[in-house]
């Protein structure tokens, strides 16, 4: 069962934002805005430009666990692929060294 609550937030822009005081007066969505939990103090190169309340729905336990398991499986697959690449490189080096000492029987 999902859990829902409301939380206060602050809206920020970074120093690289294309927004200025005038353009922010016409914003219709949260794209290019940064929303953090109220009370969080970002680095000094961010400017607070607004505030609000968001409704947050936390996924069910089953959905959260499924998501975590999928993330771990993806990490495992990446680790296996990286390990296979390292092993292949070692096998290639061994083969190269062995080919230097291989003598054809007379």
C-alpha angles and dihedrals in degrees: 000000000000121000120219130194141154125242135183116245139185123222120221142177127207126234087258095057118122089216122104131182092275098046091049089062089067101042112132102181141022097258111128090014125106119222120198133173110273111265095034111123111209124201117295094259092072125087123211108230104167151346139223148145125270129199110226124197114196112210121245119273090253092053092048093048091046090051093049092048091050091050091049091048090051090049090048092050091050091048090050091050092048090048091049090052091051091048092049090051091051092047090050091051091048091050092048092051093045091051090057092059099038112116122196111234114248 
